[in-house]
Amino acid sequence: MAKCFSFTATRDRCFRKSFSNAGLRSSTTDLGDGTIMHCWVPQTHNQSKPTLLLIHGIGANAMWQWNDFISPLMTRFNVYVPDLLFFGDSYTTRPERSEQFQAQCVMRVMEAHGVARMSVVGISYGGFVAYSMAAQFKDRVEKVVLCCAGVCLEDKDMDMGMFQVKSVDEAVSILLPQTPDKIRELIRISFYKPIKGLPSCFLNDFIHVMCTENRQERSELIHALHKDRKMSNLPKITQQTLIIWGEHDKIFPVELAHRLKRHLGENAELVILKNAGHAINMEKTKELSKHMKAFLVDSLPLAKKENYNNGTKKV
């Protein structure tokens, strides 16, 4: 019996071809401790270019979240795009589920590819990993871009009503959807202007291809983010940092962006994107790419950048 057509699997193959056409190749690294990491790496590493690491969030694999950014960034950077543990082809048999462990695994992959220094961009959960890399590897991480990454959340914030959900288990049921209605709920809280009218057959196909494998482990990653989280335990990274947030983010409310700016002080800039929710990589691709490139390429001191008011810019 012939297999049914899968739009999701076909789309995944298209992304794979797009990454290859942009000058990246698929690479798998065995870290030797039960951990396998997959990463898209340059077909040829250009020593005259700086290195940029793009770290995805919870959801589909890295290709789905970064595809639209690869070609423009490849002209300026050696771009590396890992799949975090339990996404894509990355996996571990070890019990650790913290963003600190994810950060260590990503850095070990970069070491395996001979990369000594890099700037890091992380979106949502990937921002937690990027932040941890900057904290753990101060001499190796140069600049940091954090996109809608609620690293400043505290476990008490949920009890105080900051979020759309009332428990971590409820958050897991939405972030790792297993029914079409849960995907629709995820879309509703992720986008400023949610896509409507998606047929259940398409959503079921997406769940089957992208949302069933390693669900328990991914759930444990989300629980680990929230458990006993306090601002007093959050290190203050010293790298120049760009914080970019959607003004109407319902997953990590914009208050967390201001909290992070206060935590980092003068080393950080905060850009708030108007008419945007949490999924700024999809809703505001051009604006996000523009701010990333300006921050990462521009060598001017932060204080000389125009149109900023107390380190915050609304665009």
N, C-alpha and C positions, 0 to 999 in steps of 0.2 A: 504494500500500500504506500503510495507516495506521501511524503511529508507535506503538511500544510505550509503555505507561505507565511513567513514571519516578517512583518514590517520591522520589528525591533532588531532582529538578527541581521536583516539586510542593511538597516541603517548603521549598525555596528561595523559591518564590513566596509561600508562607504567611509566611515570615519577612519578606519584603519588605512584605507587607500589614501585618504586625504593627508594623514600624518606622514605616510611614506613619500607622497609627492612633495611634501613641504621640506623634505630632507632629513626626516627622522627614521630610525629603525627600532624594531622591537628587540628588547634585550632582557634576559632573565638571569638573575644572579642568585646563586645558592650561598647563603651566609654561613652555612656550616653548623647551625644549631637548631635545625628543624624549621628554619625560616627561608622562604623563597620570595624574592622581590622582583616584580616586573617593572620595567621602566622604558619609556621611549627616550632614546638618546640620539644625538646628532650622528648622521652617517659619517661625517668628518668633523672632529672638534677643531675649531679655528682658534689658535692660541692668541690671536690679536683681538678676539672678542671676549667680553665678560660673559660669565655663566649665569643663567637664570633658571631657577627651579620653580615649577608650577605645581602646587599641591591641591588636589580636588577635595570636595566635601562629601558628606553622606549622600548616597544616591547611586547613579550609574557609575561606570568606570571613568577613568580620567579623560578618555577621548571625548565623551559626551559633554563634559563640562568645559573643556579647553579648546575644542576644535577651531572655533572662530578666531582664536588669538594666536595660533601657531605661526601662520605665514607672516603676519606683520612683525612679530617679535623675532623671527629667525633672521631678519635682515640686520638686527642689532646685537643679538645674543646667541651664544650656544645654549639652546633650550633643552632642558631635561624635564620629563613629565612622568613621575612614578605613579603606579597604582599602590595605594596604601594597603596595609594588611587586611585581608578579607574582601578586597575589591579586585576586579579583573583577575589577573593570574598571580596575585600576591597572597601568601598564606604563611601561617606559622603553627607549629604544634605546641609552642610555648604558651604558658597561661597568661602572660602579661597583656593588659588591654589599655594601658594608659597612653595618652598622647606623647608622654616622654619616651616610651618604648618605640612608638611609631617613629618619632624623630630620630632616635638612635639608628633604627633600621634604614631610614632614608639616607642618613649620613654615611652609613656603611656602604650603601650602594654607590654613593658619589665617590667615596674613597676607592671602591673597586674600579671605577672608571677613571681614576687618576685626577679627579677634580678637587683642588685644595680650597678654593674660595668661591663664593657664590652669593647672589642675592636671591631672596625667597619670596614668592607670592603664595598666599594661602586663602582659599575661600571657604567660609563657614567652618566646618570641622577641620578642613585643611589649614585654616588660620591658627587653630589651637596647636597643630603640629609645627607650623612655621614658627610660632612664638616660642615653642619649646626648643626648637633647633637654635633660635637666636640666643636663648638663655643658656643652653648647654654648650654651644660651640661659638663663643663670642668672637674668637679670632678667625673663624672660617665663614661666618655669615656677615655680609656687608650691609645691604639695605633690606628692609622688610616691608612688604605690603600685606595688610590684613583687610580682607573684604568680608564684611558682615560676620565677623568672628567674635562671638561673645565670650572671650577669654576672661573677662572681668565678672562674669556671673558668679553668684554665690548660691549655695544650696537653699538658703532661706528665701531667695527671690521668688521661687515657685510658690511657696506658702503665702507670700505677700501679694500674689496675684499679678506678677509682672508679665507672665506668659499666657498664651491662648489655651494652654493645657494645664491641668491641675496635678499631674503626676508624671514621673518619668515613663512609666508604663504606657500612659496615654500618648506621650510624645513618640515613643517607639512605634506604636500602632499606626501613627501617621507618617513618620519619617521612613519606616520600612513597610510600606503598605502591602496588604495581601488581598484586597478587594478593590474593584473599580471605584466604589464610593470613597474609600480611604485615599486613593490617588487624587480624586477630585477635591477632597478636603486639603490634601497637601498642596495642590495647585492653587487653591483658594487662598491659603495663608502664605504662599511663597511669592506670588505675583501681585503687583499693584493693579494690573488689569488681567485677571485670570482668563485663561483660554476656556471657552465653554463649548459644550456640544460634542465632546470627545466620545466616540462610541465605546461601549463596554468591551467589544471584541478586541479593539486596539489596546485598551488598558489591560485586559487579561493577558494579552500577548506580552506586553511590557513587563508585567509581574512575573510571568513564567520565565522570561529570559534574564531579567535584571534583578529581581527582588526576592528570589527564593533561596539561592545559594548562599551559604554562610550567614543566614539570618540570625541565628542564635549568637554567633560571635559578634556580628555588627550590633546587636542589641546590647551586648556586654560592653562594647566601646562607648555607646551612648550613656549607659549607666555609670561607667567609670568617669565620664566627664563631670557628672553632677555630684557624685558621692563626696561628701565632706568638703566641698569646694568653698574656699574662703579667700577674700582679697588679701588677707594678711599672709597667705602662703604663696601669692603670685609674685615671682621675681620681677624686677624692673629691668627690662632689656635696655641696652645702651645704644643700639644701632639706630640710625635715622629710620623712622617708621612712617609710612603713609597708611592712614586708616580711612577706608572708603565704606560708606554705608548707604543703604536705601532708606529714604526718609520715612517710608511706611512699612518697614520691616516688621512682620508679625511673629517671626520665629525668634530672632534676637532683637528686641526693641531698641530703638535708637538711643535710649538712655544708656545702654551698655557702651555705645560708641563714645559718648561724652565721658563716661566713667573711665574708659581706657585712656582717653586723651588726658584726663586729669592725672591718671596714674603715671603716664610716661612723660608728661610735662613738655619741655621745649624740644625734646628729640622727636616729637611726633607732630604730624599735620593731620587734620581731620577734614575730609571732604564728604558732604552729604549730598547724595544725588536725589533731586526732586522727582516726583512721579515714578518712584521705584520702590519695590518691595525687597524681599530677601534675595531673589534670584537675579542679582544685578548683572551677572555674566550673561544672562539671556535677555533681560529687558533693556539693559543699557550697555551693550557690547562695545559700541564705538566710544562712548564716554569713558568707560572703564579702561579701555585700551589706551586712550589718550592720556589719562591721568597716570596710568602705570608707566608709560614710556617717558612722560615728562619728568616724573619723579626719579625713575631709575637711570635715565640718561643725563638729565640736567645736573651739573656739578655745582650750581650756585648754592650758597648757604641758604638754609630754610628761611631766614629772616628777610631775605631779599626777594622772595617770591611775592608777586603782586596779588592784590585783591583778597588777602587773607585778613580776617578779623579775629584776633586772639587765637590764632591757630586753627580756626574753623572756616570752611568755605562751603557755601551752598551753591550748587550749579544745576 
